[in-house]
Amino acid sequence: QGKTVGVLDVFTLQPCDRAALGLMLAQYPLILSLEEGFVGKGGLDALIRDILAPLGIAARHHGLGLPAEYCFEVGERDFRLDKAGLAAKTIAQRACELGA
């Protein structure tokens, strides 16, 4: 769709070179973080917010991840991610909506 994006794979949250990650994040006006953990519970989304604010990076950040609730439906990983809105097509659509 004519969009330019970058992908940073944060394999582990600790240890984290905050300065290096901050330099990478500063290149983007919009940051969409994705984690297979609960959003708003101190994971990748919190780490990114904690890096952006003190450095004065003006990028907009939106965290995507699993809702902090029990899922009573049984299925494979792709099923669970799709139910949570984390399928690749849904993520791409969300990025376009946010203006990536």
trRosetta pair geometry for C-beta under 8 A, 3 or more apart (Angstrom, degrees):
i j d omega theta_ij theta_ji phi_ij phi_ji
1 96 6.5 -5 98 -103 164 126
3 95 7.5 122 155 128 165 117
3 96 7.1 -121 -52 -96 151 81
3 100 5.6 55 -165 116 138 87
5 95 7.3 8 -98 176 138 151
5 100 6.2 25 -91 165 105 124
6 27 7.0 25 14 98 160 126
6 28 6.4 -129 38 -72 118 124
8 21 7.6 115 170 -139 151 83
8 24 5.7 105 -95 143 142 140
8 25 7.7 -67 2 -73 161 72
10 13 6.8 51 151 -86 116 56
10 16 7.7 13 -154 -117 113 110
10 21 7.4 44 -100 -121 116 129
10 44 6.1 139 78 -126 141 116
10 47 7.7 168 173 92 160 147
12 15 7.7 40 105 33 114 41
12 16 7.9 -144 105 -69 72 82
13 16 6.1 -35 174 -54 47 124
13 43 6.9 -127 -74 -162 149 58
13 44 6.4 -132 -91 -82 110 66
13 47 5.6 -150 -147 -59 104 152
16 21 6.3 -20 178 -14 101 144
16 47 6.5 -151 -111 -161 174 131
17 20 4.0 23 116 25 119 117
17 21 6.2 143 87 -16 68 88
18 21 5.8 -58 -141 43 30 108
18 22 5.9 36 157 -25 65 108
18 50 7.9 -73 -131 113 126 96
18 51 5.3 -162 -158 -111 91 103
19 22 5.7 -54 -148 35 27 115
19 23 6.6 29 153 -20 62 103
20 23 5.8 -51 -152 32 32 112
20 24 6.7 29 151 -15 63 105
21 24 5.7 -55 -151 38 35 111
21 25 6.1 32 153 -18 69 109
21 51 5.8 -66 101 -139 111 163
22 25 5.7 -56 -141 40 30 109
22 26 6.2 40 157 -32 64 105
22 51 4.8 -150 -81 175 90 108
22 52 7.4 172 -126 -82 87 41
22 55 4.8 145 -162 -50 135 166
22 57 6.6 -160 -162 -37 87 139
23 26 5.8 -49 -147 24 28 117
23 27 7.8 39 152 -30 54 95
24 27 6.3 -49 -174 10 38 114
25 28 6.4 -73 -168 37 47 102
25 31 5.8 5 -152 -91 99 144
25 48 6.8 158 -114 -147 151 93
25 51 6.5 106 27 111 154 128
25 52 6.5 -99 128 -83 143 89
25 57 6.1 56 110 168 105 166
25 59 6.3 -130 159 28 91 156
26 55 7.1 -97 -75 132 116 136
26 57 4.9 -117 -99 -118 80 119
26 59 7.1 -149 -120 -27 35 122
28 31 5.5 112 96 -72 128 77
28 59 5.6 55 94 -125 74 138
29 58 7.8 -19 -137 101 68 87
29 59 5.7 -175 -161 -121 22 77
29 60 6.8 23 150 17 67 88
30 59 6.4 -174 -78 -169 14 91
30 60 5.1 -14 -114 63 70 98
30 61 7.9 161 -164 -82 49 34
30 62 7.6 -4 -172 9 92 102
30 95 7.8 131 124 -154 134 79
30 98 6.0 142 -162 129 142 114
30 99 6.2 168 -63 84 153 86
30 100 5.2 -128 84 -95 141 72
31 48 6.3 -167 130 -176 144 140
31 52 7.7 -149 26 -76 151 136
31 59 5.0 63 -14 142 105 132
31 60 7.0 -177 27 89 70 48
31 61 4.5 -15 69 -108 106 77
31 62 7.4 169 90 27 58 60
32 61 7.9 174 -79 -154 29 51
32 62 5.3 -12 -113 67 70 96
32 64 6.5 16 179 -3 90 113
32 91 7.5 135 145 -171 138 93
32 94 7.2 137 -143 110 141 106
32 95 5.5 -85 -24 -99 165 93
32 98 6.8 144 -79 57 117 157
32 100 6.7 -44 -18 -74 129 134
33 44 5.1 -167 172 126 132 113
33 45 5.3 175 78 -87 138 67
33 48 5.4 -154 -53 -14 147 155
33 61 6.8 14 -7 -168 106 98
33 62 7.4 -175 26 89 70 46
33 63 4.8 -19 66 -114 105 70
33 64 6.8 -180 89 29 52 68
33 65 7.9 -14 114 -44 88 102
34 44 7.9 -14 70 86 26 150
34 64 4.9 -12 -106 71 70 105
34 65 6.9 153 -161 -74 42 68
34 86 6.8 130 -157 -143 108 104
34 91 6.4 8 -96 -129 140 136
35 39 7.1 145 56 -79 105 73
35 43 5.3 -176 117 135 167 138
35 44 4.4 163 -59 23 136 127
35 45 7.0 -118 11 -26 128 85
35 63 7.4 -17 16 -168 105 97
35 64 7.5 155 24 88 60 58
35 65 4.4 -10 68 -100 82 118
35 66 7.9 -85 103 5 74 79
36 65 6.9 -166 -90 -146 11 85
36 66 6.4 46 -167 -26 46 112
36 81 7.3 -51 -113 -95 102 103
36 86 7.4 128 -97 159 73 165
37 41 7.1 -123 144 63 101 117
37 43 4.5 157 90 -99 136 159
37 44 7.3 130 46 3 120 95
37 65 5.6 -30 71 -166 53 135
37 66 6.4 -120 137 30 11 105
38 41 4.1 33 97 10 111 140
38 43 6.8 146 67 -15 58 132
38 65 6.1 119 -170 124 11 126
38 66 5.5 -61 -88 79 51 89
38 67 7.2 7 -133 150 82 16
38 68 4.2 63 -152 -83 130 86
39 43 7.2 -86 -107 46 35 120
39 45 5.5 54 -147 -5 79 152
39 63 4.8 152 -143 123 111 113
39 64 6.7 -79 -78 -176 138 12
39 65 3.7 156 -52 48 89 110
39 66 7.1 169 -10 55 81 40
39 67 7.4 -31 32 -97 99 39
39 68 7.5 -122 52 -33 59 91
40 45 6.7 -28 -56 81 43 142
40 46 7.7 107 -133 -56 24 98
40 63 7.2 157 -46 86 66 140
40 68 7.0 -91 69 -22 103 128
41 46 7.8 -107 79 -26 28 129
41 68 6.0 128 -54 -85 130 130
42 46 4.8 -32 -132 18 33 161
43 46 6.1 112 49 19 34 100
43 47 7.2 -63 138 -5 36 101
43 65 6.9 107 69 -100 146 168
44 47 5.5 -54 -146 35 35 114
44 48 6.3 33 157 -19 68 104
44 63 7.1 159 92 -134 86 111
44 65 7.6 151 46 -68 106 134
45 48 5.9 -55 -150 35 30 110
45 49 6.5 28 153 -16 64 106
45 61 7.4 142 -152 151 78 117
45 63 3.0 13 -107 -107 129 151
45 65 6.9 -112 -26 -10 122 130
46 49 5.7 -55 -147 39 33 110
46 50 6.1 32 155 -19 66 109
47 50 5.7 -59 -147 39 28 111
47 51 6.5 24 154 -17 64 107
48 51 5.8 -58 -149 36 31 109
48 52 6.2 29 157 -20 68 109
48 61 5.6 170 126 -148 124 145
48 63 7.3 169 46 -80 131 104
49 52 5.9 -55 -139 36 30 109
49 53 6.3 27 168 -21 66 110
49 61 6.3 -165 -80 85 74 155
50 53 6.8 -48 -136 30 22 108
50 54 7.5 8 172 -1 54 108
51 54 7.3 -76 -160 41 24 95
51 55 6.5 -1 162 2 62 124
51 57 7.6 3 123 23 78 136
52 55 6.4 -88 -155 49 24 100
52 57 4.4 -97 -147 64 74 110
52 59 6.3 -108 -131 53 128 96
52 61 6.2 -143 -21 -33 163 139
53 56 7.8 26 176 -68 29 32
53 57 7.9 -60 -40 41 18 79
60 98 7.4 -166 110 176 133 112
62 94 7.8 -149 119 154 144 114
62 98 5.9 -113 1 -116 153 154
64 85 7.3 -114 -158 105 113 102
64 86 6.4 149 150 -101 114 90
64 91 6.7 163 99 -117 169 93
64 94 6.9 100 -82 107 141 162
65 84 7.7 -44 146 160 33 135
65 86 7.4 33 -131 -84 24 133
66 80 7.8 -6 -111 156 119 104
66 84 5.1 -55 -116 -135 64 155
66 86 7.4 -45 -71 -25 65 144
67 84 6.4 -161 -1 -133 83 97
71 80 6.5 101 119 -132 172 99
71 83 7.0 104 -138 105 132 147
73 79 7.6 -126 128 144 114 118
73 80 7.9 170 90 -96 99 72
73 83 6.7 170 67 -99 140 164
75 78 7.9 -90 142 71 109 62
75 79 3.0 -77 137 93 136 154
75 80 5.9 173 78 -45 99 73
75 83 7.7 126 50 -21 141 130
76 79 5.1 102 54 5 63 105
76 80 7.4 -130 103 -3 34 90
77 80 5.8 -59 -151 37 32 109
77 81 6.2 27 156 -16 68 108
78 81 5.8 -55 -143 40 31 110
78 82 6.1 34 157 -21 65 107
78 87 7.4 59 -168 -106 78 93
79 82 5.9 -58 -149 36 26 111
79 83 6.4 27 153 -19 63 107
80 83 5.7 -54 -149 35 31 112
80 84 6.4 19 155 -10 64 111
81 84 5.8 -65 -148 44 31 105
81 86 4.1 -91 -168 82 83 105
81 87 5.8 124 121 -69 96 59
82 85 7.8 48 -177 -67 30 19
82 86 7.2 -96 -64 59 23 64
82 87 4.4 36 -103 -54 73 118
82 90 7.5 137 -138 -6 58 138
85 90 5.0 -145 -167 152 63 147
85 91 8.0 125 148 -65 71 63
85 94 7.5 83 163 -53 112 137
86 90 6.8 -57 -46 76 5 124
86 91 6.5 35 -153 -59 47 107
87 90 4.6 83 58 10 83 108
87 91 7.0 -155 87 -9 38 87
88 91 5.8 -57 -147 35 30 111
88 92 6.4 28 157 -18 65 107
89 92 5.8 -54 -148 37 30 111
89 93 6.4 32 152 -19 64 107
90 93 5.6 -53 -147 37 32 113
90 94 6.3 34 153 -21 65 105
91 94 5.7 -53 -148 36 31 112
91 95 6.4 34 152 -21 64 104
92 95 5.7 -51 -149 34 31 114
92 96 6.6 32 153 -18 63 104
93 96 5.8 -55 -152 36 32 111
93 97 6.4 34 150 -21 65 106
94 97 5.6 -53 -149 35 33 114
94 98 6.4 27 154 -16 65 108
95 98 5.8 -60 -148 39 30 108
95 100 4.0 -26 172 14 93 143
96 99 7.8 59 179 -63 30 17
96 100 6.4 -71 -78 45 34 93
